[in-house]
Amino acid sequence: MSEAAFDPVSFLERAVQIPSHESIDETRELVVETLDRFGVESEVVAGGCVLVEKRSDAPDGGPHLVLNTHLDTVTPHVPFERGEAREDERGDSAGTDTGPEDVIRGRGACDAKGPLAALLSGFLAADPERGRLTLALTPDEESLSLGAGALTGRLPGTEDRLDGDLFLVGEPTGLDACTAAKGRFQGTVGLSGTAAHAAEFAGANAVAAAEGALAAIRRFDDGADEHPQLGPPKLTPTVIEGGGATNQVPADCEITVDRRSVPPETAEGFRSSLADAVEESTPDDVGVAVALTDRESPFFEAFSTDPEHELVGTIAGAAREAGDSVGLPTDRGGAVRPFGAATEASYFAPAPTVVFGPGGLADDAGAVAHADREYVRVREVEAAAEAVERAVSELLGDA
């Protein structure tokens, strides 16, 4: 590799040293400066997104491929460190013929600055022969995803600025091609009765009515079909609050629920169905109001891409070839599976979408992403960058 070429590992080392849990401004500046250094002009749009495009001479002769990931991390910042993999970072397949692997540690190492380095490398190396290639980086995936919501026209007064045909979303997947993820909704079940003195046979007890509401929540998915990639949906009551005095029939009770959805369920469809189920299981003298938690941007709904789609096979094949190229064990990367967390990939559906990148949400020793022990293997970053370059070349090359 020449000195002038983009080095994803060196970029990642710089990026991890920049705190981006409170502000992504400095990280965004690093990206914009890097693009500019390689002669690529970008723009900052839609509340802080970085948007840049490469067009072939035949932009309508092939697909519009969008590379997306996010610039923000969760709190707090974890300092950068590079070194040999520790015992708890090696796992069953982490050894190589050349000895222990190097890792980069720190907040964002895998979620998602490692994927960012790989996507940026693939974008800079690309020279599309047909179609278009867009790099779209969002500022607040870990919170409200207002940037992605505006970029895709999902916020009031905005329009879709991407209009992509295919999406590759950077997240820590261990170099697997992830084709689906459950959605995540949060809502409340409000029960309203009538207050009365606890000594009297009067009033309508909202707390007692929670017994029926909880039963309805428990039975909600009975008989539900399992999704072929994601399995069954899941509904969990997480918080319950009610009553105001120990000698009073309580007039109010509220249950917070966490929903992990599968296609084709929508947020509103879930809310309406749950309201019907709870109303059937509570006394007539207790009111029921089921509401989704207020949120400025849409909830992440479930998405799924056909595992047989060309995009999936291209990414998975490129990951296996790149892994071989950099000397990764044969069992690392290239599988086709669902992703374990909700992501902004939800906003790009129903367009074919694959989630892909170096690192993992967790390993055999516990949590990695969003944890104090966040790390990514250096060879996985190199392999991810090569895989993106290979995939882009195949998808946007001569047909």
N, C-alpha and C positions, 0 to 999 in steps of 0.2 A: 504493500500500500504506500503510495507516495505521500510525502509530507503535506501536500495540498489537499489530499482526500479527507473527507469527513470521517472521523473516528468516533463511533457511537459510545465506546467505553470511556474515552476521555471526556466526551460531552456529558455522560452520565455522572462522572466524578464531579464535574463542575456543578451540575444541576442539583445533586443531592446535598451539596454544601449550602444551597440557597434555601432558607426557610420559606415555605409557601403554604403554611397552615392559616395565617392571618391575612396575607396579601400575596397574590401571584404576580404582582407587577414586575419584580426583579426576574422571576423565572421567565415571564413573557418577554422581557427585554433580552434575555439570553437567547431565546428562540429567534426573535426578530433579527437580532444582530448576527446570529449564525446564518440565517437564510440570506441576509444581505451580503455577508462575506462570500457566499457562494453565488452571488449575482441573481438571487431570487427575491423579488419584491413582494412583500406581504401587506395585508391590511388588517387593522383591528376593528372589528365590527360587533354588533349585537351584544352590547354590554361587556365586551372584553374578550371575545373570541378572536383567535388568529386564523385568518383565512388566506390561502394561497393556492394557485391553480397552475397546472401545466396542461396545455392543449396540444394535441397532435395536429398534423396538417389535415387530418380527417376527423374532426371532433364528433361528427355525427355518424362516423363509420364504426364506432365501437362503444363500449359501455362507459358510463361516468362512474369511476371508482373513487370512493371517498375514504380517506384514512383519518380516523378520529381517535383522540384520547383527551385526557384532562390534565390541567396544569396544577391543580390544587392538591393538597394533602390534608390529612386530619391532624388534630393537635395531640401532643405537643411536638415540637421539632426534636428529632433524634440526630445527633451529630454523625457526620460522615466518617467512615473508616473503611480501609481496604486491606485485606489480608487473607491468609490461608483459611479455608473453611474449618470451623470448629466442629467438634464431635456432633453437636446437636444440629449442625447445618449440612451434614453429609448425607444422611439417609442411607437407604439400602443400595442405591444405584449411583451415588455421588462420586465414587472413585473412578479414576480413569487410568489408562496405561501409563500416563506420565506423572502420576501421583495425585495428591490432594489438589482440589480446585481453589482458585482465588474467588473471593466473594467481595461484593460492595455492600456495606451496611449503612443504614440510616433511613430516616423517614422519607418515603417516596422511592426508595431503591427499586421496589417492584411495583408499587401502586402510587403513581403510574409513570414514574420518570424512566424506568427501564423500558417499558413499552414506548414511551415518547421517543427515546433515543433510537429505538429500532425503526419506528415509523418515519422519523425525520431522516434517518439514513436511507431508507428505501425511497422516500420521496426525492431526495437530492440526487440519488443515482439514476432515477427514472428518466427515460427519453421515450415517451409514448409514441407509438407508430400509428395508433388509431384510438379514438375515444378521448377521454379527459381524465385527469388525475387531480384530486383536490385534497389538500391537507387542512383539516378543520380541528382546531384545538380549543377546548372549552375551559372556562375559568372556575366553575363551582359545582362540579359533579358530586363532590362529597357533601354538599349542603342541599341547595334547592334546584340546581341545574337550570337556572334562569338563562344562562348563556345558550345552552343547547336548545332550550325551549324557544328562545327568540330566533335562533339560527334555523330552526326547522319549522317556524311558523305556528308553533303551538301556544304562543302567548298572544293575548289580545293585541291587535294593531301591528302584528308582525307577519312576515311572509316567509315561505320556505326559500332560503338562499342556497340550499344544497341541491335539491332535486336529483339525488344520486340514484344510480341503478344498482350499485353494489357497495356495501360498507364493510370495512375492516376496522374493528374497534380494539384499541390497545388496552388490555388489562392483563394481570398476571395469571396465565393459564398453564404454565409449565410447558409452553410451546405446543399445546394441544389446540386443535381447531374446535372452538365451542360454538355450537349451533343454536342454543336455546338457553333461556333463563326464566325462572319464575318471576312474576310481578310482585310488587310489594305495596299494599294499601294499608292505611291506618284509619280507623273510624271509631265512633262511639255509639253505644246503645243507651239512649236516655229513657229512663222509666219515670213517669210522673204520676203520683198518687195524690192522696189528700191527707194533710196532717191532722192528728187528733191526739188527745191524752192517751197514754199507753194503758191507763186503767179502764178505759171505755172500749166497748165493742163498736168502734166507729172508725171512720177514715178508710183510706186505701193504702196499704203498706207497700211502698215502692221497693224497699229492700227485700221483703219477702217475695215479691214478684221476680226478683233476680234469679230465684231458683228455676223458674220456668225459662227465663231468658238464657241462662247458662246451659240448660238442657237443650234448647234450640241451637245454641252455638255448638254444643258437643255433637249434635246429630246433623249439623248443616251439610256435611259432605257425604252422608250415608248414601251409598249407591252411585256416587259420582264416578264418571269414567276417568281412568288414569290416562294422562297424556303419554304418548309413546316415547318421548324423550325425557320428560320432566317428572313423570309419575303423578301422584295425586296432589290436589291442592291441600292447603293446610290453613286452618283458622284457629287462632289462639287468643283466649282472653288474657290480658296482661295486667290490667289495673281495674280495681273496683272501688268506688267511693259512694257514700250515701249516708243519710241521716245527719241530724244536727244536735240532738239532745238524747240523753239516755232514757228519758221517761216520755218520749214522744213517738207516735207512729210516724215513720219518716215519709215525707212527701216526694223525695227525689232520690234517685240512684243512677249512677252512670258507670257503664262498663266499657273500657277501652279494649279494642281488639286489633290484632295484627293478622293481616291476610297475605298469604303467599299463593298467588294465583297461577293458573295455567291457561293457555289459550283454549277457547276464544273469549274467556271472561274479561269484561271491562270493569273499570272502577264503578261506574254507575250501575251496571248490571249486578255487581256484587252487592252494592248498597241496597238496591231495591229488593233483591231476593232475600237478604238477611232481614230486612224490615218485615216482609211477609211472614217469614219463619218465626220471628220473635212474637209478632202479634198473635199468631195462632197458639202460642204457648204461654201467654200471660193473661191474667184476669181482664175482663172487659172494663173494669173501673180503673185500670191503670193505663195511662197513655204511653205510646211507644214512638220514639223518634230516633231513627238511625241516620247518622250523618258521617260523611267523610271528613277527616281532619282538614281544617283550612290550610291551603297551601297555594303559594303564588304560581307554581308551575304544576303541570300534570304529574300525577303519580306514575312511577315506572310500571307499565303493564307488562305482562309476560310476552315473550316473543319466541318464535321458532322458525328456523330455516330448514328446508328439506336437506337431510344429510347427504343426499345424492346430487345436490346442486353443484355445478361446475366450480363455484367459488370455494365451496368446502373442500372438494378434492384437490383444488389447486393449492390452497393454504396448507392443508395437511401434508401433501406431497412435498411442497417446498420446505416445510419444517423438517421432514425426515431427511431430505437431501442436505439441508444446511447443517443439521445435527451431525451427519456423517462427515461433512466437510471440516467441521471444527473439532471432531473427535469426541462427541458426546456418546454416552452409552446408548445402545440401540433401543432401549426401552424408555428413553426420555424424549417426549414430544412426538407430535404427528398423529395422536389419537383423535377421534371425533367423539365429542361428548358434550353434555350440557355444562354451563357455567354455574358456579355455586352462589353468585350474588347478583342482585339487581344492578343494572348499569344503564347508561344513556343509550345503549344499543336499542332499548325499548322505543326511543323516539324515532328510530330509523325504520322500524318495521312498518309495513310488511315487506319492504325491499329486502332481498337476501342479505343477511348480515352474519358475520363471523366475528367472535371475540377471540383475541389471540395476543400472546406476549410472553416474555420471559418472567420467571419467578412464579410464586404461588401464593394463594390466600393463606395456606397452612401447610405444615409438613408433619412428619411423624412426631416431632417434639411439641407441636402446638401451633398457635396462631403466628403468622408471619406478617401479612399485610395488616396495617393499623395496630401493630404491636411494637414493643420496645426492641424486639429482636428482628426487625424487618431487614431483609437482605435479598440479594439476587446474585446468582452465579455469573461470573464474568463470561464464561463460554456460552451461557444461555443468551446473554445480551448479543454477543457476536452472531450466534446462530439465528436469533430472531431478526436481526438486521439483514442478514443474508437471505433469510426466508422471505421477508417482505420484498426485497429487491427481486428475487426470483419470481414471486407471485405476480408482482406488478408487471414484470416483463412478459410473463405468459398471458396475463389477462388483457394487456394493452398492446401486445405485439401483433405482427402480421397474422391475420386469421388463417 
